[in-house]
Amino acid sequence: MDADDLKQEVMLRAFNKEGEYVDNGQLKYWLCRIARNSFINGYRKKTKTAAGMANYRPVETDWNLSPQEFAVSDIQNCLATL
């Protein structure tokens, strides 16, 4: 997440949550907290995605399976990777 994306995310969240803001003169701190949490969430999502894709390998599929058999096969393949 770059700075422009973070800025846009903060403004969007602040706009959507404006009803939760209590006007006690701490707007700057409230926006900084939203920015910090948005950055942390973006970082977690990015590292989780990168870690999940590191072990990704395409699974060969038998296209002649019924939808139910395909679902069972897919679940078995997922469980085998765990």
C-alpha positions in Angstrom: 0.0 0.0 0.0 1.6 3.3 -1.0 1.0 6.7 0.6 -1.8 7.8 -1.8 -3.7 4.5 -1.3 -3.3 4.9 2.5 -4.5 8.5 2.4 -7.5 7.5 0.4 -8.3 4.6 2.7 -8.1 6.9 5.8 -10.4 9.5 4.3 -12.9 6.9 3.2 -12.9 5.2 6.6 -13.2 8.5 8.4 -16.1 9.6 6.2 -17.9 6.3 6.8 -17.3 6.4 10.6 -17.9 10.1 11.1 -20.9 9.3 13.4 -18.5 7.5 15.8 -16.2 10.5 16.2 -16.7 12.5 19.4 -15.7 16.1 18.9 -13.2 16.6 21.8 -10.6 18.4 19.8 -8.7 15.2 19.0 -9.5 14.8 15.2 -5.8 14.6 14.3 -5.2 11.7 16.7 -8.4 9.9 15.5 -7.2 10.2 11.9 -3.7 9.0 12.9 -5.2 6.0 14.6 -7.3 5.2 11.5 -4.1 5.6 9.4 -2.1 3.3 11.7 -4.7 0.6 11.7 -5.2 0.8 7.9 -1.5 0.4 7.4 -1.3 -2.5 9.7 -4.3 -4.2 8.1 -2.8 -3.7 4.6 0.6 -5.0 5.8 -1.0 -8.1 7.3 -3.1 -8.7 4.2 0.0 -8.3 1.9 2.2 -10.7 4.0 -0.6 -13.2 4.3 -1.2 -13.2 0.6 2.5 -13.5 -0.2 3.0 -16.3 2.3 0.0 -18.2 0.9 1.1 -17.9 -2.7 4.7 -19.1 -1.9 3.4 -22.6 -1.5 0.9 -22.5 -4.3 1.0 -25.1 -7.0 -1.6 -25.8 -9.6 -3.6 -28.9 -9.0 -4.3 -31.2 -12.0 -8.0 -31.6 -12.4 -10.0 -34.4 -14.0 -12.6 -32.5 -16.0 -14.9 -35.5 -16.3 -15.9 -35.4 -12.6 -19.4 -34.4 -11.6 -19.7 -31.2 -9.6 -20.0 -33.2 -6.3 -17.0 -35.4 -7.1 -15.0 -32.3 -8.1 -15.9 -30.6 -4.8 -14.8 -33.7 -2.8 -11.6 -33.9 -4.9 -10.9 -30.3 -4.3 -11.4 -30.5 -0.6 -9.1 -33.6 -0.4 -6.4 -31.8 -2.3 -6.7 -28.8 0.0 -6.5 -31.0 3.1 -3.5 -32.8 1.6 -1.6 -29.6 1.4 -2.1 -28.9 5.1 
